[in-house]
Amino acid sequence: MPDNIQKEAADKYSLRGRVYKQLRENILNGKYRKGEELKEVAIGEEYGVSRTPVRDAFHQLELEGLITIVPNKGAIVEGISDKDIYDIFEIRSRLEGLAARWACEHITESQADKMEEILYMADFHASRGHFDKVTELDSEFHKLIYAASGSKRLELLLNDYHQYLYSVRKRSLKDIERGKVSNEEHKLIEAAIKEKNPDLAEKRAHEHIMNALKNVMENGLDRKAVKRKA
């Protein structure tokens, strides 16, 4: 394939990927709310692209269940349902336990030092009510464990689930007490990883996510929507 054709193809997929990533992020962070209508032309103008990469991104987002495409009209934002949130927390609790277990074996000295720094800074910002910073540091802590697991497959999967819950985590960590308790739980996970105790690290990571789910359930998640049939 000639170089110019290869470049054109790469640019096309790069553009589609950028539009998809930005749309997905804006749905998950709440910029585009459930029920909102997204028009190809308007999104193209907003992002400075033609309708083609927007249309391609819409199809990819529909496969994820984040939007519903309505013929001759556009797309309707579906977002993340309460059941989705519940399911993702349940799945994360098990996968994060596995990541913490593997981190006991694979974490590097620089990653361990960075983890300690994150915990210190989270304490500092939580004590001053800097909630956005606390949310940011919470993400850094979890992503560091994903990376320390030594598994790219697990890291990619968990980063994806972590992003799905961005707006939920942000609301949850605005609770001063939950923010402080969450960081104390992080410290327990760090201690188990430092001790190279995989069973304990897995247990504490699993419990941490389930405690986060419990907090979310107590603060607005629709229990009927997530109730499973026996």
Backbone as JSON, one array per atom type, in Angstrom:
{
  "sequence": "MPDNIQKEAADKYSLRGRVYKQLRENILNGKYRKGEELKEVAIGEEYGVSRTPVRDAFHQLELEGLITIVPNKGAIVEGISDKDIYDIFEIRSRLEGLAARWACEHITESQADKMEEILYMADFHASRGHFDKVTELDSEFHKLIYAASGSKRLELLLNDYHQYLYSVRKRSLKDIERGKVSNEEHKLIEAAIKEKNPDLAEKRAHEHIMNALKNVMENGLDRKAVKRKA",
  "N": [[0.85, -1.2, 0.0], [0.67, 2.2, -0.93], [2.52, 4.91, 0.64], [1.11, 7.34, 1.04], [-1.55, 6.55, 0.99], [-1.65, 4.82, 3.15], [-1.13, 6.66, 5.18], [-3.37, 8.28, 4.96], [-5.4, 6.48, 5.66], [-4.62, 5.88, 8.29], [-4.9, 8.42, 9.47], [-7.64, 8.74, 9.24], [-8.68, 6.73, 10.96], [-7.51, 7.54, 13.3], [-8.71, 10.0, 13.71], [-11.4, 9.25, 13.97], [-11.14, 7.72, 16.28], [-10.38, 9.69, 18.11], [-12.66, 11.34, 18.22], [-14.56, 9.5, 19.11], [-13.47, 8.84, 21.63], [-13.61, 11.33, 22.95], [-16.36, 11.89, 22.91], [-17.32, 9.71, 24.38], [-16.09, 10.16, 26.86], [-17.34, 12.56, 27.56], [-19.95, 11.74, 27.87], [-19.73, 9.98, 30.01], [-18.74, 11.65, 32.01], [-20.83, 13.26, 32.46], [-21.38, 15.54, 30.95], [-22.92, 15.33, 28.64], [-26.15, 14.48, 29.11], [-28.38, 11.84, 30.24], [-30.93, 11.03, 27.96], [-30.53, 13.24, 26.42], [-30.31, 14.68, 23.16], [-28.11, 14.0, 20.53], [-26.72, 15.46, 17.73], [-25.34, 14.7, 14.55], [-24.27, 16.74, 12.89], [-24.08, 18.96, 14.62], [-22.34, 17.96, 16.61], [-20.12, 17.45, 15.03], [-19.44, 20.06, 14.27], [-18.83, 21.11, 16.79], [-16.59, 19.61, 17.51], [-14.96, 20.1, 15.41], [-14.85, 18.51, 13.06], [-15.76, 16.39, 10.22], [-18.96, 14.85, 9.35], [-18.59, 12.13, 9.09], [-16.56, 10.81, 10.86], [-17.93, 11.28, 13.23], [-20.3, 9.87, 12.89], [-19.26, 7.28, 12.75], [-18.21, 7.08, 15.32], [-20.56, 7.25, 16.8], [-21.78, 4.78, 16.16], [-20.01, 3.03, 17.41], [-20.31, 3.77, 20.08], [-22.95, 3.1, 20.45], [-22.81, 0.34, 20.4], [-21.66, -0.07, 22.86], [-23.73, 0.57, 24.45], [-24.1, 3.13, 25.33], [-25.38, 5.1, 23.91], [-28.38, 5.5, 21.92], [-29.09, 5.08, 18.6], [-31.19, 6.93, 16.56], [-32.88, 6.6, 13.63], [-32.64, 9.05, 11.05], [-32.72, 11.09, 12.85], [-30.78, 11.32, 14.95], [-28.78, 10.75, 17.8], [-29.6, 9.38, 20.99], [-28.71, 9.95, 24.28], [-27.91, 7.39, 26.49], [-26.29, 6.73, 28.62], [-25.05, 5.62, 31.83], [-26.72, 3.17, 33.58], [-28.35, 2.58, 36.8], [-28.22, -0.12, 37.37], [-26.1, -0.87, 35.73], [-24.04, 0.48, 37.06], [-24.02, -0.83, 39.54], [-23.37, -3.46, 38.71], [-20.82, -3.04, 37.58], [-19.32, -2.22, 39.79], [-19.39, -4.61, 41.27], [-18.02, -6.36, 39.54], [-15.58, -5.01, 39.37], [-14.71, -5.25, 42.03], [-13.76, -7.81, 42.24], [-11.83, -7.98, 40.2], [-10.09, -5.92, 40.94], [-9.15, -6.95, 43.28], [-7.64, -9.05, 42.27], [-5.72, -7.59, 40.85], [-4.38, -6.29, 42.95], [-3.36, -8.52, 44.26], [-1.54, -9.53, 42.31], [0.1, -7.34, 42.17], [1.62, -7.52, 44.44], [3.69, -9.14, 43.72], [4.8, -7.94, 41.45], [5.16, -5.15, 41.72], [7.18, -2.23, 41.42], [10.05, -0.55, 42.88], [9.94, 2.22, 42.46], [7.23, 2.55, 41.86], [6.1, 1.79, 44.29], [7.05, 3.85, 45.92], [5.75, 6.0, 44.72], [3.11, 5.35, 45.27], [3.01, 5.7, 48.03], [3.43, 8.44, 48.16], [1.09, 9.38, 46.88], [-0.87, 8.63, 48.76], [-0.16, 10.22, 50.93], [-0.57, 12.8, 49.87], [-3.29, 12.64, 49.34], [-4.39, 12.52, 51.91], [-3.71, 15.08, 52.77], [-5.17, 16.8, 50.99], [-7.79, 15.91, 51.42], [-8.21, 16.7, 54.06], [-8.48, 19.36, 53.73], [-10.69, 19.71, 52.23], [-10.53, 19.6, 49.44], [-12.05, 18.42, 47.06], [-12.06, 17.73, 44.29], [-9.39, 17.26, 43.84], [-8.96, 15.13, 45.55], [-10.49, 13.16, 44.28], [-9.04, 12.94, 41.92], [-6.59, 11.95, 42.91], [-7.46, 9.57, 43.98], [-8.05, 8.17, 41.65], [-5.45, 8.01, 40.59], [-4.22, 6.36, 42.49], [-5.57, 3.88, 42.19], [-5.07, 3.35, 39.46], [-2.33, 3.07, 39.53], [-2.01, 0.68, 40.94], [-3.18, -1.02, 39.06], [-1.3, -0.86, 37.0], [0.91, -1.83, 38.37], [0.27, -4.47, 38.62], [1.34, -5.88, 36.6], [0.1, -6.89, 34.38], [-0.99, -6.16, 31.27], [-3.43, -6.63, 30.03], [-5.24, -6.84, 32.18], [-4.88, -4.33, 33.28], [-5.82, -2.59, 31.24], [-8.52, -3.35, 31.11], [-9.47, -2.75, 33.72], [-8.96, 0.02, 33.85], [-10.81, 0.89, 32.01], [-13.29, 0.18, 33.24], [-13.0, 1.79, 35.48], [-13.18, 4.36, 34.42], [-15.83, 4.36, 33.57], [-17.19, 4.76, 35.92], [-16.67, 7.33, 36.71], [-18.18, 9.79, 37.27], [-19.79, 8.89, 39.34], [-17.94, 8.16, 41.33], [-16.82, 10.65, 41.81], [-18.94, 12.07, 42.98], [-19.33, 10.51, 45.26], [-16.9, 10.77, 46.67], [-17.06, 13.36, 47.49], [-18.22, 13.38, 49.86], [-17.08, 14.08, 52.94], [-16.36, 12.33, 55.07], [-16.43, 9.81, 53.8], [-14.42, 10.19, 51.93], [-12.16, 10.34, 53.58], [-12.22, 7.84, 54.88], [-11.98, 6.18, 52.67], [-9.35, 6.71, 51.87], [-7.99, 5.69, 54.06], [-8.55, 3.01, 53.73], [-7.17, 2.6, 51.38], [-4.59, 2.82, 52.38], [-4.41, 0.49, 53.89], [-4.48, -1.42, 51.88], [-2.12, -0.77, 50.55], [-0.26, -1.38, 52.57], [-0.51, -4.17, 52.75], [0.37, -4.92, 50.22], [2.98, -3.99, 50.35], [3.93, -5.67, 52.3], [4.06, -7.94, 50.85], [1.93, -9.74, 50.83], [-0.2, -11.53, 49.29], [-2.81, -12.71, 49.64], [-4.0, -11.14, 51.63], [-3.82, -8.61, 50.48], [-5.48, -8.9, 48.23], [-7.93, -9.43, 49.52], [-8.34, -7.03, 50.95], [-8.48, -5.14, 48.88], [-10.73, -6.01, 47.49], [-12.7, -5.68, 49.5], [-12.57, -2.92, 49.81], [-13.65, -1.89, 47.38], [-16.23, -2.94, 47.58], [-17.11, -1.61, 49.84], [-17.19, 0.94, 48.81], [-19.24, 0.61, 46.97], [-21.34, 0.1, 48.74], [-21.54, 2.6, 49.96], [-22.37, 4.14, 47.77], [-24.82, 2.91, 47.26], [-26.21, 3.68, 49.51], [-26.55, 6.3, 49.04], [-28.34, 7.08, 46.98], [-28.48, 5.2, 44.8], [-30.7, 3.24, 42.94], [-32.27, 0.73, 44.52], [-34.18, -1.14, 43.71], [-33.77, -1.25, 41.0], [-31.4, -2.58, 40.76], [-31.77, -4.99, 41.9], [-31.46, -8.45, 41.86], [-32.88, -11.3, 40.21], [-33.78, -14.27, 41.88]],
  "CA": [[0.0, 0.0, 0.0], [1.48, 3.42, -0.98], [2.62, 5.62, 1.92], [0.06, 8.36, 1.19], [-2.82, 5.86, 1.29], [-1.51, 4.35, 4.53], [-1.27, 7.82, 6.07], [-4.78, 8.7, 4.91], [-6.16, 5.5, 6.45], [-4.25, 6.08, 9.71], [-5.51, 9.68, 9.91], [-9.09, 8.51, 9.35], [-8.97, 5.97, 12.17], [-7.08, 8.36, 14.43], [-9.75, 11.02, 13.89], [-12.58, 8.55, 14.51], [-10.82, 7.35, 17.65], [-10.39, 10.89, 18.95], [-14.06, 11.76, 18.4], [-15.18, 8.48, 19.97], [-12.94, 8.97, 23.0], [-14.13, 12.56, 23.55], [-17.8, 11.7, 23.13], [-17.48, 8.74, 25.48], [-15.71, 10.85, 28.1], [-18.35, 13.57, 27.89], [-21.14, 11.04, 28.34], [-19.44, 9.4, 31.32], [-18.54, 12.68, 33.04], [-22.1, 13.97, 32.67], [-21.59, 16.72, 30.1], [-24.12, 14.96, 27.89], [-26.96, 13.76, 30.09], [-29.33, 10.82, 29.78], [-32.08, 11.58, 27.27], [-30.13, 14.35, 25.56], [-30.18, 14.32, 21.75], [-26.85, 14.39, 19.91], [-26.83, 15.56, 16.28], [-24.06, 14.53, 13.87], [-23.78, 18.03, 12.4], [-23.71, 19.8, 15.77], [-21.14, 17.38, 17.24], [-19.03, 17.68, 14.08], [-19.04, 21.47, 14.4], [-18.24, 21.29, 18.11], [-15.27, 18.96, 17.55], [-14.18, 20.52, 14.25], [-14.66, 17.38, 12.14], [-16.89, 16.12, 9.34], [-19.96, 13.97, 9.94], [-18.2, 10.71, 9.0], [-16.02, 10.26, 12.12], [-18.97, 11.36, 14.27], [-21.2, 8.74, 12.63], [-18.53, 6.07, 13.14], [-18.13, 7.08, 16.79], [-21.92, 6.95, 17.28], [-22.01, 3.34, 16.05], [-19.21, 2.37, 18.43], [-20.93, 4.07, 21.37], [-24.21, 2.33, 20.53], [-22.43, -1.02, 20.75], [-21.39, -0.06, 24.3], [-24.97, 0.86, 25.16], [-24.06, 4.49, 25.88], [-26.34, 5.89, 23.16], [-29.26, 4.79, 21.0], [-29.2, 5.83, 17.35], [-32.55, 7.03, 16.04], [-32.78, 6.93, 12.21], [-33.07, 10.37, 10.57], [-32.87, 12.04, 13.95], [-29.52, 11.51, 15.66], [-28.54, 9.76, 18.85], [-30.09, 9.72, 22.32], [-27.78, 9.5, 25.32], [-28.42, 6.43, 27.47], [-25.43, 6.83, 29.79], [-24.87, 4.45, 32.68], [-27.89, 2.95, 34.45], [-28.03, 2.16, 38.17], [-27.83, -1.54, 37.32], [-24.74, -0.88, 35.19], [-23.14, 0.92, 38.13], [-23.93, -1.94, 40.5], [-22.64, -4.57, 38.08], [-19.41, -2.67, 37.4], [-18.69, -2.28, 41.11], [-19.23, -6.02, 41.61], [-16.94, -6.9, 38.7], [-14.33, -4.36, 39.8], [-14.27, -5.73, 43.34], [-13.0, -9.04, 42.03], [-10.66, -7.71, 39.38], [-9.15, -5.11, 41.71], [-8.5, -7.88, 44.2], [-6.63, -9.76, 41.5], [-4.65, -6.64, 40.55], [-3.61, -6.1, 44.19], [-2.63, -9.77, 44.48], [-0.41, -9.59, 41.39], [1.0, -6.22, 42.47], [2.55, -7.97, 45.49], [4.83, -9.76, 43.07], [5.39, -7.18, 40.34], [5.34, -3.72, 41.96], [8.57, -1.77, 41.43], [10.36, 0.37, 43.98], [9.44, 3.56, 42.12], [5.77, 2.51, 41.99], [5.81, 1.76, 45.72], [7.3, 5.21, 46.4], [4.68, 6.84, 44.19], [1.9, 5.01, 46.0], [3.12, 6.35, 49.33], [3.26, 9.88, 47.91], [-0.33, 9.59, 46.59], [-1.61, 8.51, 50.01], [0.15, 11.41, 51.73], [-1.23, 13.95, 49.25], [-4.74, 12.46, 49.5], [-4.68, 12.96, 53.28], [-3.57, 16.55, 52.8], [-6.27, 17.46, 50.28], [-9.06, 15.55, 52.08], [-8.33, 17.5, 55.27], [-8.79, 20.74, 53.33], [-11.92, 19.72, 51.44], [-10.24, 19.74, 48.01], [-12.66, 17.18, 46.59], [-11.63, 17.37, 42.94], [-8.04, 16.71, 43.94], [-9.1, 13.82, 46.18], [-10.95, 12.26, 43.22], [-7.9, 12.73, 41.02], [-5.61, 11.1, 43.59], [-8.09, 8.25, 44.07], [-7.82, 7.54, 40.35], [-4.02, 7.72, 40.49], [-3.91, 5.21, 43.34], [-6.07, 2.66, 41.57], [-4.35, 3.1, 38.21], [-0.99, 2.62, 39.86], [-2.12, -0.75, 41.25], [-3.41, -1.73, 37.81], [-0.01, -0.93, 36.31], [1.82, -2.65, 39.18], [-0.13, -5.87, 38.51], [2.18, -6.52, 35.6], [-0.73, -7.44, 33.31], [-1.56, -5.11, 30.42], [-4.83, -6.96, 29.8], [-6.0, -6.47, 33.37], [-4.78, -2.87, 33.42], [-6.73, -1.96, 30.27], [-9.9, -3.66, 31.51], [-9.82, -2.0, 34.92], [-9.01, 1.44, 33.51], [-12.08, 1.09, 31.32], [-14.34, 0.18, 34.26], [-12.78, 2.94, 36.35], [-13.71, 5.53, 33.73], [-17.29, 4.27, 33.55], [-17.74, 5.2, 37.21], [-16.06, 8.62, 37.07], [-19.11, 10.74, 37.9], [-20.26, 8.29, 40.6], [-16.85, 8.28, 42.3], [-16.65, 12.06, 42.14], [-19.99, 12.42, 43.94], [-19.11, 9.76, 46.5], [-15.74, 11.29, 47.4], [-17.36, 14.69, 48.02], [-18.57, 13.13, 51.26], [-15.81, 14.22, 53.67], [-16.05, 11.12, 55.82], [-16.13, 8.71, 52.86], [-13.11, 10.48, 51.36], [-11.12, 9.99, 54.56], [-12.26, 6.39, 55.07], [-11.46, 5.58, 51.44], [-7.89, 6.78, 51.87], [-7.51, 4.75, 55.08], [-8.62, 1.69, 53.09], [-6.04, 2.57, 50.46], [-3.37, 2.58, 53.17], [-4.4, -0.93, 54.26], [-4.11, -2.16, 50.67], [-0.7, -0.51, 50.33], [0.51, -2.11, 53.58], [-0.52, -5.59, 52.38], [1.24, -5.07, 49.05], [4.35, -3.79, 50.83], [4.3, -6.89, 53.05], [4.05, -9.04, 49.9], [0.91, -10.68, 51.31], [-1.21, -11.49, 48.22], [-4.16, -13.02, 50.12], [-4.5, -9.98, 52.36], [-3.97, -7.51, 49.52], [-6.68, -9.19, 47.45], [-9.08, -9.28, 50.41], [-8.56, -5.61, 51.27], [-8.89, -4.44, 47.67], [-12.12, -6.42, 47.26], [-13.54, -5.03, 50.52], [-12.57, -1.48, 49.53], [-14.61, -1.61, 46.32], [-17.56, -3.25, 48.08], [-17.47, -0.51, 50.73], [-17.54, 2.06, 47.94], [-20.57, 0.29, 46.46], [-22.28, 0.3, 49.85], [-21.71, 4.05, 50.1], [-23.17, 4.59, 46.63], [-26.17, 2.39, 47.47], [-26.84, 4.46, 50.58], [-26.68, 7.7, 48.62], [-29.12, 7.37, 45.78], [-28.64, 4.15, 43.8], [-32.04, 2.63, 43.0], [-32.13, -0.68, 44.93], [-35.08, -1.98, 42.9], [-33.2, -1.38, 39.65], [-30.24, -3.47, 40.77], [-32.12, -6.25, 42.55], [-31.35, -9.59, 40.96], [-33.84, -12.36, 40.4], [-33.17, -15.46, 42.48]],
  "C": [[0.89, 1.25, 0.0], [1.42, 4.18, 0.34], [1.49, 6.62, 2.12], [-1.29, 7.75, 1.53], [-2.81, 5.34, 2.72], [-1.73, 5.49, 5.51], [-2.72, 8.29, 6.13], [-5.65, 7.78, 5.76], [-5.9, 5.68, 7.94], [-4.9, 7.33, 10.26], [-7.01, 9.51, 10.14], [-9.42, 7.81, 10.66], [-8.56, 6.74, 13.42], [-8.14, 9.4, 14.76], [-10.99, 10.39, 14.5], [-12.35, 8.2, 15.97], [-10.87, 8.54, 18.59], [-11.81, 11.34, 19.24], [-14.78, 10.79, 19.33], [-14.76, 8.66, 21.43], [-13.52, 10.2, 23.69], [-15.62, 12.46, 23.84], [-18.05, 10.8, 24.33], [-17.18, 9.4, 26.82], [-16.77, 11.83, 28.52], [-19.69, 12.96, 28.31], [-20.91, 10.55, 29.77], [-19.24, 10.47, 32.4], [-19.78, 13.57, 33.23], [-22.32, 15.21, 31.84], [-22.82, 16.52, 29.22], [-24.95, 14.05, 28.79], [-27.93, 12.78, 29.44], [-30.55, 11.5, 29.16], [-31.75, 12.72, 26.33], [-29.93, 13.84, 24.13], [-28.87, 14.86, 21.2], [-27.01, 14.36, 18.4], [-25.45, 15.45, 15.64], [-23.47, 15.87, 13.47], [-23.28, 18.88, 13.56], [-22.45, 19.28, 16.45], [-19.93, 17.6, 16.34], [-18.51, 19.1, 14.18], [-18.33, 21.73, 15.73], [-16.82, 20.75, 18.16], [-14.39, 19.33, 16.36], [-13.88, 19.4, 13.27], [-15.89, 17.25, 11.24], [-17.86, 15.16, 10.02], [-19.51, 12.51, 9.99], [-17.59, 10.16, 10.29], [-17.02, 10.31, 13.27], [-19.92, 10.17, 14.12], [-20.54, 7.43, 13.07], [-18.46, 5.95, 14.67], [-19.49, 6.74, 17.4], [-22.17, 5.44, 17.25], [-21.23, 2.57, 17.12], [-19.81, 2.57, 19.82], [-22.24, 3.33, 21.55], [-23.91, 0.89, 20.91], [-22.14, -1.14, 22.25], [-22.65, 0.19, 25.12], [-25.03, 2.26, 25.74], [-25.01, 5.43, 25.16], [-27.26, 4.95, 22.37], [-29.4, 5.64, 19.75], [-30.64, 5.76, 16.83], [-32.45, 7.45, 14.58], [-33.37, 8.29, 11.86], [-33.26, 11.39, 11.69], [-31.55, 12.34, 14.64], [-29.31, 10.4, 16.66], [-29.05, 10.28, 20.18], [-29.13, 9.13, 23.35], [-28.49, 8.56, 26.29], [-27.61, 6.51, 28.76], [-25.31, 5.51, 30.54], [-26.07, 4.32, 33.61], [-27.42, 2.55, 35.85], [-27.6, 0.7, 38.21], [-26.42, -1.68, 36.76], [-23.73, -0.56, 36.28], [-22.92, -0.21, 39.13], [-23.09, -3.07, 39.95], [-21.14, -4.26, 37.97], [-18.68, -2.69, 38.74], [-18.42, -3.74, 41.51], [-18.06, -6.64, 40.83], [-15.6, -6.33, 39.14], [-13.81, -4.93, 41.11], [-13.42, -6.98, 43.2], [-11.72, -8.8, 41.22], [-9.62, -6.86, 40.11], [-8.44, -5.96, 42.75], [-7.38, -8.63, 43.51], [-5.44, -8.85, 41.19], [-3.76, -6.43, 41.78], [-2.78, -7.35, 44.5], [-1.38, -9.82, 43.6], [0.6, -8.47, 41.65], [2.01, -6.6, 43.56], [3.83, -8.55, 44.88], [5.56, -8.83, 42.11], [5.66, -5.71, 40.62], [6.83, -3.36, 42.03], [8.79, -0.81, 42.59], [9.82, 1.76, 43.7], [7.92, 3.62, 42.22], [5.36, 2.52, 43.45], [6.0, 3.14, 46.33], [6.18, 6.15, 45.96], [3.38, 6.6, 44.93], [1.88, 5.71, 47.36], [2.89, 7.86, 49.2], [1.78, 10.22, 47.66], [-1.15, 9.58, 47.88], [-1.39, 9.73, 50.9], [-0.6, 12.63, 51.19], [-2.75, 13.85, 49.39], [-5.19, 12.87, 50.9], [-4.71, 14.48, 53.37], [-4.78, 17.23, 52.18], [-7.64, 17.12, 50.89], [-9.29, 16.41, 53.31], [-8.71, 18.94, 54.97], [-10.02, 20.83, 52.43], [-11.71, 19.93, 49.96], [-10.74, 18.48, 47.28], [-12.22, 16.76, 45.19], [-10.25, 16.74, 42.97], [-8.07, 15.31, 44.57], [-9.54, 12.78, 45.15], [-9.82, 11.92, 42.27], [-6.87, 11.77, 41.63], [-6.15, 9.68, 43.78], [-7.86, 7.48, 42.77], [-6.35, 7.14, 40.19], [-3.65, 6.48, 41.29], [-4.33, 3.91, 42.66], [-5.32, 2.34, 40.28], [-2.93, 2.64, 38.45], [-0.99, 1.12, 40.2], [-2.35, -1.56, 39.97], [-2.08, -1.93, 37.07], [0.95, -1.87, 37.03], [1.46, -4.14, 39.11], [0.75, -6.64, 37.53], [1.42, -7.13, 34.44], [-1.38, -6.3, 32.52], [-3.05, -5.36, 30.17], [-5.69, -6.52, 30.97], [-6.0, -4.97, 33.55], [-5.76, -2.16, 32.49], [-8.19, -2.16, 30.68], [-10.33, -2.82, 32.71], [-9.86, -0.49, 34.68], [-10.33, 1.79, 32.84], [-13.23, 1.16, 32.32], [-14.23, 1.4, 35.18], [-13.37, 4.21, 35.73], [-15.23, 5.53, 33.72], [-17.91, 4.86, 34.81], [-17.24, 6.58, 37.64], [-17.02, 9.53, 37.83], [-19.62, 10.22, 39.24], [-19.2, 8.44, 41.68], [-16.67, 9.73, 42.75], [-17.69, 12.51, 43.17], [-19.73, 11.77, 45.29], [-17.99, 10.37, 47.33], [-15.93, 12.72, 47.87], [-17.87, 14.6, 49.45], [-17.26, 13.11, 52.05], [-15.41, 12.94, 54.37], [-15.68, 9.96, 54.9], [-14.76, 8.92, 52.24], [-11.98, 10.07, 52.29], [-11.04, 8.48, 54.76], [-11.66, 5.68, 53.86], [-9.94, 5.59, 51.44], [-7.29, 5.86, 52.94], [-7.53, 3.31, 54.53], [-7.49, 1.52, 52.09], [-4.74, 2.24, 51.21], [-3.26, 1.11, 53.58], [-4.0, -1.81, 53.07], [-2.61, -2.01, 50.42], [0.16, -1.33, 51.3], [0.6, -3.6, 53.23], [0.38, -5.85, 51.18], [2.7, -4.94, 49.46], [4.86, -5.02, 51.58], [4.39, -8.12, 52.15], [3.11, -10.16, 50.35], [-0.25, -10.68, 50.31], [-2.63, -11.77, 48.69], [-4.78, -11.81, 50.8], [-4.73, -8.8, 51.42], [-5.25, -7.69, 48.69], [-7.94, -8.96, 48.28], [-9.39, -7.81, 50.67], [-9.01, -4.81, 50.05], [-10.35, -4.75, 47.34], [-13.06, -5.7, 48.23], [-13.65, -3.52, 50.26], [-13.61, -1.12, 48.47], [-16.04, -1.89, 46.78], [-18.04, -2.18, 49.07], [-17.87, 0.73, 49.93], [-18.93, 1.85, 47.36], [-21.63, 0.53, 47.53], [-22.58, 1.78, 50.04], [-22.59, 4.61, 48.99], [-24.62, 4.14, 46.78], [-26.93, 3.21, 48.51], [-27.1, 5.91, 50.17], [-27.28, 7.86, 47.23], [-29.26, 6.29, 44.74], [-29.98, 3.45, 44.02], [-31.9, 1.13, 43.3], [-33.01, -1.6, 44.1], [-34.48, -2.25, 41.53], [-32.07, -2.39, 39.62], [-30.55, -4.82, 41.38], [-32.12, -7.37, 41.54], [-32.46, -10.61, 41.25], [-33.13, -13.58, 40.96], [-33.08, -16.56, 41.46]]
}
